[in-house]
Structures are given as C-alpha cells and as structure tokens.
Amino acid sequence: MTDTQPSTDQPLDSVERGNLARAAQARVAAWSNGAQALALLAAAHEHGWLTFLSRPRTTSEVAAFTGMEDTRLAVAFDALEAAGVVRRTDELLELRPEFAELIADDGLYALDDILARASAMIRIVGDSAHASEPARPTEEESLAIARGFVWRPGPGGREIYRGMLDALPEFASALDSGRVLDVGCGVAGAMLTAASMFPGMTGVGLEVEPAVAAEAQRRAATFGARIRIIATDAREFDETDGFDVCFWAQPFFPAETRADTLRMIRRALKPGGILIEQEMEVEPQDEDARLGFALRRLVFSGWNVPFARTAESLKVEATDEGFEHIRIATANLGRVVVSRRPESRGTVR
C-alpha cells in the first residue's frame, strides 16, 4: 500500500482517511511555506534590508535601519535565517554569500528579475489549468520571464560561455570574427555576453515580443551598431546568405512555427554556416526536481510549444529541413546539436 492508495476497494475507515488528509495537508503546507518565504524575501528586498546586510551588522544597527522593535526584529530575522537568506556570526547579522551575489551589480542573475519571473509564473501556471486555451503572457510577464531566465553579461556570464565554447570550437571560431544570428534572443543575455568576449563579432537578434525586444535593444545600445535587435516574427526575416553561425532558442518556439523558422535560418546562413541548438530540458531523475519540470511542461504545452526535445529529435528536425548533421556535443549547459547548411547552394525553400 502507498501513502495515497488503500490496498483494497473497501471503504476507508476514519483512521485511514485521517492519515490521507494529514499527508495531503502537510504537502500543501510545504508548498505554502515556500510561497511565504518568497513573499518574505521580496519584502525584505523591497525595504532595502538585503542591501543593508551586504556587510555584517550588529543587532542595534539593524534595529535602527528597520525601525522595528527588538522582539519583532528577532522573529523576522529568525524567519530569514530559517529560509537561508541571512546568517548570524559572532553576534552579527549578514546576508548569505549566495544572496549577496543576487544583489551585486555585476552578479550572474539579478534578484529583481528572479522575483518578477517567479510572480509571473505563478499566475501563468494557474491559468494553464483552464479548460480553454490558456491566455498568452502579458507584455509585462513576457519581459519578466525573459529577464529572469538568462544570465546577465558580466564576469559570471563570460565564464559560463567559455565553458560552452570549449566544447564547441566551431561556434567559437565563428564568433571570433563572424556574423551571428540569434533567433529568439530574448533580452540578448547570451548574445551580448558573446559580444563582450569577441570584439570582432557582429550580429542580429530576432525577438517576437515587442517589450522583450525593446529591452534587448536597450542593452545592446552599449555595443553600438555591431549588435542589432529586430522585433519580428523570425519566419519573416528575409536576409539570405548573410551569417556564419546561428543560435536558435528552439525551446520557446511553438510547433506550428518550427519548420518555417528552420527554413529561414537555412536561407540566412552562408553555405557551410553553423546552426547551434541546445537541449534545454531533460526529464529529471531526482524526485525533488520533478515538480518544477512538470509545472514547466504544463505551461509550455498550453502554448503548443514542444517540451524537453531531445538532442536526437532536434537533429532529425534540422536534417528534415535540409541541414547536415555534424555532431551532438556535451557542454557545461547540457547537450548541444551542431548542424550545418550544406556548402552546395541547391534550392533553399
């Protein structure tokens, strides 16, 4: 017998029903505790507590900053400590190093972006349970998801990129002095990281969501004319034979757009140009990771976006549209499919 199913079809007695109810209540309580911890983190960040605690402070300093009386202050910081956000050392309070990274100006991720993405996804997951087709994210939600998804250009982002390029020498070679097409570029975190590493690189990013494209354009402005962001449906991009390499953010493209997008990419690449696709989601073996995977699959299925495509299926999808398969590489960010537009021009649809 499992913890949720009786061993027979006989009616449950009151003890069994009570045990089942308590088990369910405990699980919901655990989810609720996570949501409450998220709310506490957001409030502490909004009130400036996290920035104040980026260096060790005495209790009296914290009390003066927050304006809270001792008892409430102690209880609030007990909760933040239990959540793993702050720590106490030698009668001092300070932000834990991992959260200090989230508020650093040059950190890999920004806490504001992570919190906004979490809030958007909570609303979107609830909408995904509707019988009718789920609504698309609002512009504000699309921007929050895009900003919270990818790292920021900076030291940490460059280190991640170096690890990927070590496994993809053909990608590194093209970035060194070539022209790059980023299809579904989001807020251009990856593209701008590459541009910061390769001064000779030029590129174009395509993004269908206007608010997301505008944010990418704002970020790209520091790189001048060599990085251009275009707000468009990728299928409508009409440049031909112009790019040395393309990175396709394929996990975000609905089923009905994929073949036409690959045809556009094949036309846009120079003969012999390289296509890079990342296997973004993998069925988790860890039980703790299964819930997040299942929730993301729920959301993406509502948008008719194929979820957790394997490298092998991406290979087939690309070869079906006329690409030559080179290899499946294992990089620090997972498996990557490397394909090539044939050297022979032939007929490109």
Residue pairs with C-beta under 8 A, 6 or more apart in sequence:
1 7
3 20
3 23
4 20
4 23
6 12
6 16
12 20
35 122
37 79
37 83
38 115
38 118
40 79
40 80
40 83
41 80
41 83
41 85
41 115
42 115
44 50
44 80
44 85
45 103
45 111
45 112
45 115
47 66
48 65
49 65
49 66
50 85
50 95
50 99
50 103
50 111
51 103
52 62
52 65
53 62
53 86
53 93
53 94
53 95
54 94
54 95
54 100
54 103
55 94
56 89
56 92
56 93
56 94
57 65
57 92
57 93
57 94
58 91
58 92
58 93
59 70
59 73
59 91
59 93
62 73
62 77
62 93
63 69
63 70
63 73
66 73
66 76
68 76
77 86
77 88
77 93
80 86
81 87
81 88
84 96
85 95
85 96
85 99
86 93
86 94
86 95
86 96
86 99
87 93
87 94
87 96
95 103
99 111
101 107
101 108
101 109
102 109
102 110
102 111
102 114
103 110
103 111
106 152
106 154
106 155
106 156
107 152
107 154
107 156
108 151
108 152
108 154
108 156
108 157
108 160
109 148
109 151
109 152
110 147
110 152
113 144
113 147
113 148
114 148
116 144
116 147
116 148
117 144
117 145
117 147
117 148
117 149
118 148
119 144
120 137
120 140
120 141
120 144
120 145
120 148
121 145
121 295
121 299
123 141
124 134
124 137
124 141
124 299
125 295
125 298
125 299
127 134
127 135
127 302
128 134
128 298
128 299
128 301
128 302
129 298
133 302
134 299
134 302
134 303
136 303
137 145
139 209
139 210
139 211
140 211
142 209
142 211
142 212
143 187
143 209
143 211
143 212
143 215
146 186
146 187
146 209
146 212
146 215
147 187
147 215
149 186
150 186
150 187
150 189
150 190
151 157
151 160
151 189
151 190
151 193
152 189
153 189
153 192
153 193
153 195
153 196
153 219
154 193
157 189
157 190
157 193
158 193
158 196
158 197
160 193
160 332
160 333
161 190
161 193
161 194
161 197
162 197
163 331
163 332
163 333
164 171
164 331
164 332
164 333
164 336
165 171
165 172
165 175
166 331
166 332
167 329
167 330
167 331
167 332
167 336
168 276
168 329
168 331
168 336
168 338
170 245
170 274
170 326
170 338
171 245
171 274
171 276
171 338
174 180
174 244
174 245
174 273
174 274
175 194
175 197
175 198
175 201
175 245
176 198
176 200
176 201
177 198
177 200
177 201
178 201
178 202
178 243
178 244
178 245
179 201
179 202
179 203
179 204
179 242
179 243
179 244
179 245
180 191
180 194
180 201
180 202
180 203
180 204
180 243
180 244
180 245
180 246
180 247
181 203
181 204
181 205
181 206
181 242
181 243
181 245
181 246
181 247
181 265
181 268
181 269
182 188
182 190
182 191
182 203
182 204
182 205
182 206
182 246
182 247
182 249
183 206
183 234
183 246
183 247
183 248
183 249
183 261
183 264
183 265
184 206
184 207
184 208
184 234
184 248
184 249
184 250
184 252
184 253
185 191
185 205
185 206
185 207
185 216
185 229
185 249
186 207
186 212
186 216
186 249
187 212
187 215
187 216
187 219
188 205
188 207
188 216
188 219
188 220
188 227
188 229
190 247
191 203
191 205
191 220
191 227
191 247
192 219
192 220
192 223
192 227
194 201
194 203
195 201
195 203
195 223
195 226
195 227
201 226
202 226
202 227
203 226
203 227
203 228
204 227
204 228
204 229
204 230
204 239
204 243
205 216
205 220
205 227
205 228
205 229
205 230
206 229
206 230
206 232
206 234
206 237
207 213
207 216
207 229
207 230
207 231
207 232
208 231
208 232
208 233
208 234
209 231
210 231
213 229
213 230
213 231
214 231
216 229
217 229
217 231
220 227
220 228
220 229
230 237
233 257
234 253
234 257
234 261
234 264
235 257
235 260
235 261
235 264
237 264
237 268
239 268
240 267
240 268
240 348
241 267
241 268
241 269
241 270
241 271
242 268
242 269
242 270
243 268
243 269
243 270
243 273
244 269
244 270
244 273
244 274
245 269
245 273
245 274
245 275
245 276
246 265
246 268
246 269
246 273
246 274
246 275
246 276
247 276
247 277
248 261
248 262
248 265
248 275
248 276
248 277
250 258
250 277
250 278
250 280
250 309
250 314
251 278
251 280
251 281
251 300
251 305
251 307
251 309
252 305
253 261
253 305
254 303
254 304
254 305
255 304
255 305
255 306
256 304
258 306
258 317
259 320
259 321
262 317
262 318
262 321
262 323
263 321
263 322
263 348
263 349
265 275
266 321
266 322
266 323
266 341
266 348
266 349
267 348
267 349
269 275
269 341
270 341
271 341
271 342
271 343
271 344
271 345
272 340
272 341
272 342
272 343
273 340
273 341
274 326
274 338
274 339
274 340
275 318
275 323
275 337
275 338
275 339
275 340
275 341
276 336
276 337
276 338
277 314
277 318
277 336
277 337
277 339
278 333
278 334
278 335
278 336
278 337
279 309
279 310
279 311
279 314
279 334
279 335
279 336
279 337
280 308
280 309
280 334
281 293
281 296
281 297
281 307
281 308
281 309
282 308
282 334
283 293
283 308
284 290
284 293
293 308
296 307
297 307
297 308
300 306
300 307
301 307
309 317
311 328
311 335
311 336
311 337
312 328
314 337
315 325
315 328
315 337
315 339
318 325
318 337
318 339
319 325
319 339
322 341
322 342
322 346
322 348
322 349
323 339
323 340
323 341
323 342
324 339
324 340
324 341
324 342
325 337
325 338
325 339
326 338
326 339
326 340
327 338
328 335
328 336
328 337
328 338
329 335
329 336
329 338
330 336
